[in-house]
Amino acid sequence: MDFLTYIILGLTALLVYFWMKLLNINRHWEKHGIPGPKPLPFFGNMLPILLGSKSAGEILKEIYQSYPNEKVVGYYHFIQPRLLIRDRAIMERILVKDYHSFSSRLGEADVENDPLNSNLFNMHSEVWRAFRSLMTPMFTPEKLKNMYPLMDSVGDDFIQLLKESKDPVDLLQNVNTFTIQVISSTALGIDAGPMDQKSNEFRERAINYAPTGVKTFLKFGAIFLAPKLAQKFGINFTSKETTNYFSDAFKTVVNHRKSGDVVRNDLVQQMITIQQNKSVEIGSTQCANNRRCSSWTGFVFAVCWVCNLATCPNLYDL
């Protein structure tokens, strides 16, 4: 046999090997006696996402409703076997009694190259536990109550803006503006500018922090399916320009607070106070600073999602 024949045989053997491996992965839940929808090789049960016909939420809803008498259902997120919990007792055990075994997340952001997204949503195991112990004291009822005057002030400005407007208003745009103003005031401790200002860099970058589209979808897929490979190729949630913008803004505010006499009842002040009074090891100084900055962006996302749900209550029914 010539050299080309050996190459063809080798490639064929590799294809057969990977195909058998995919078939073996798709038998994971069957081997454990867990019911669930039949998956496709490589795509699992997620092919409708790539075709644009369904969202992940719609797929999971269909799976959930298709097995009304089962406590757990096994499905496949592409090549990853996952378990859908339907039983309340099992949920409580996972979230309370055995939570120490389930603290890791699906994807892990690169703290060095993608610091803004290295927040509690994307941390793993010991780092998550350490950082959570830092963040939890920031959200006590008393601390949140102290932030209310900042929100109330933004609310007054928002009401005044609506009163002064004589033309029809874009409700979505106005709510987004209000949301960003609240976030910038309570989380970062800065003024994002007048609400009626048409062009505002901070507001534009915050709203477009994670733009939608095929490119963003592929990034999310790469980070969640192959996080190590994504880190190697420098695939991040947000652009380098956006990362630098918010990182510089956060560091400027923190340095200003530490060097001056400015004290505000916002999240930045809480971070500084906790950092000074509590010793928890979360890596190098640069790593710790990046994670504190990322916790702010996590707060940005959380607030935006809550505001969007508040303006579109029908989303709760989906």
ABEGO torsion letter per residue (X at the ends): XBAAAAAAAAAAAAAAAAAAAAAAAAAAAAAAGBBEBBBBBGAEAAAAAAAGABBAAAAAAAAAAABAABABBBBBBEABBBBBBABAAAAAAAABAAAAAAABBABBBBAAABAAABBAAABBEAAAAAAAAAAAAAABAAAAAAAAAAAAAAAAAAAAAAAABABBBBAAAAAAAAAAAAAAAAAAGBBAEBAABABBAAAAAAAAABBBEAAAAAAAAAAAABAAAAAAAGBBABBAAAAAAAAAAAAAAAAAAAABABBBBBAAAAAAAAAAABBBBAEBAAAAAAAAAAAAAAAAAAAAAAAAAAABAAAAAX
